[in-house]
């Protein structure tokens, strides 16, 4: 009997790649049965590309500002992803909105992590907005990607209590710590066949996932 092949993952980054590092660490410790086929970035100076090179992972830069227009960049990215043909595309601090064609090419095979308890606070500056609104709870969400921004089905959420002394920076750090836990977890569920996208939505352990799995912070 042949051994099952690890899930082939392409990771998209724009900046430092700290979530990428969490995925690499989990894979190297054998906690995550995946092989990172490549790391791609719209920013040729992204530290995430350097992280990939450090571990011998192909690092592909598609300079957004070097393209004549947005459509040209989108075509180049789609071509690179098509050549890689990954089982899963993971957005890890990727700051470009993907065009609908790219998203649809990987429907049910693309994940993103967003720093809020979706559907609350889609978009940018979530930590600031949570503090300004006086929310009691905050967190982060791993979700499948659909063409509508930050609106895909949520898979797992890391939830934390907002402390009276929290600042935007302290919330960011606490939320990021949760991302480093739940992103490899969600990817591992897919690699193990526990999480699939079928019949128009996510299924977990053979049942429709109508609500995300919740992991509460212990502080």
Protein Blocks (a to p, Z undefined) as FASTA:
>chain_A
ZZddddddddddfblommmmmmmmmmmnopaccddfbdcdfbfkbmklmmmmmnopacdd
ddfklpfbfklmmmmmmmmmmmnopabdcdehiabdcdfklmmmmgoiaccdddbddfeh
gaehklmmmmmnopabdcdddddddfbghiaccfbdcdddddfklcfklmmmmmmmmmmm
mmmmmmmmmmnomacceehiaceehiacfbccddddfZZ
